[in-house]
Amino acid sequence: MAIARDTTAANIKPLEGAVVRRFTAGATIAAGEIVSMQSDGYVDPANTTSAAQQVVGIALKAASSGDRVDVVVLGPVKAITGGTPGATLHASDTAGEPAESAGTNAGVAGFVESATVAFVRPLATHAHA
């Protein structure tokens, strides 16, 4: 079974040691989606077809544009199914969805800890001045 986002919202949970930050959604976000920071300061579902995005983490709840949304920015979160322990966790070319291989552009979100747990540890995808 290939890695996928757990689509049962009640299953999405930060685990012990997770760091959670609150952001404003710039688009509709589903629970468990990988989100990225946009140039307007909002988070949207990550989509690696756009080179200018920085992965922030995994959303814990669904949100509409303008809503505040809690995001695991570091640490373990139960949010996936079918993961391969030790695999790199990538944002994919499908908005918000996880992958174990890179999409069109870089979008590392962390690594797979178990079949159902992702360890969020985003990597910077562009240089900072």
N, C-alpha and C positions, 0 to 999 in steps of 0.2 A: 504494500500500500504506500503510495506517495504522500509526502507531507502535505497537510492542508490546514487551514484555519478551522478551529473548532467553531462551528456555527451555532452552538447552543450557548446563548448569552450567559445563562446561569453557571456554566462551567468555567468561565473566564475569571481567574482569580490570581492576585499577586500572592506569592509564597514568602515565607519567612526570609527577611533580608532584602526584599525588593524595595527600591527607591521609586516613589510615585510623585509625579509633578502634575500640576493642573495647567492646561492650555486652553485656548479658544479654538474651536473647530472652524475651519474656513470652508468646509464642505460637509456633506453627510458622511458620517463615520459609523461603521458597524463594530460591535464589541469584538475584540480580538484582532482587529486589523492593525497592520504595521503602518505607522503614520510618519510623515516627514514634515520638517519645518519649511514653510513657504516664504518667499521674499516679503510678504505682507505681515509676517509675524504670526500667522495662524498655522495650525496643523491640518493636513489633508491626508487621505489614504496615500501611502507611498506608491510611486509608479516609476520604475527604473527606465521607462522610455524617455524621461526627461532628465537631462544631465545635471541640472542645477538644484537637485533636491538633497537634503541632508536627513537621513533617517534619525528619528527621535526616540521611538520605542513602540510599545504595543498598547492600544487603547483598551481600557477595562470595561467601558460601557458604550452603548450607541449614543451618538450625538448628531444634532442637526447643525447646519451652519450658524455660527453665532453663539452656540451653547458652549459651556465649559465642559472639558472632558479630562478625566484622570488617565494618565499614561505612565506605564512602567518604563522608566528611562534607564534603569540598571537593575540587574538581578533576575531571579527566577519568576516566571509567570506561567500558569497553566492556561494555554491558549491554542495548542496545536493538536493534531492527530497524525499518526503515521510517521512521526519523526524518527530519524536515524541518530542515536546518541553519538555525539562528537562531531557531527556534520556542521558546517558553517550555515547559519541562518541568514538568508538574503531576502530583501524585498524583491518582488518579481515585476515583470512587465504588466501583470494584472493588478490594478490598483488595490492596495491593502493586503494582498495575499502573500503568504510566505513561500519560499522555495529553498531547496538545498543546493542550487546552482545559480550562478550570477545571471541577471537579466541583461538587457542591452547596455546599461550603465551600472557603475558600482552602487551598491546599496546594502552593505553588510549591517545586519541588525543584531548579530550576536552568534550564539551557537545553540545546537540542540542538546539538551541535557537528558531527556528521555523521550519516549514516544509521544508524551502529552505535555512536556515542559520545555519551554524555550528559556534560555538565559540571555537576557537583553544586555548587549554591550556594543552599541553602535560605533562604527568607525567613521571618522571624518572623511568625506568624499571629495573635498576640495581644499586648497590651501587657504589659510587665513593670513591677512596682512599683519 
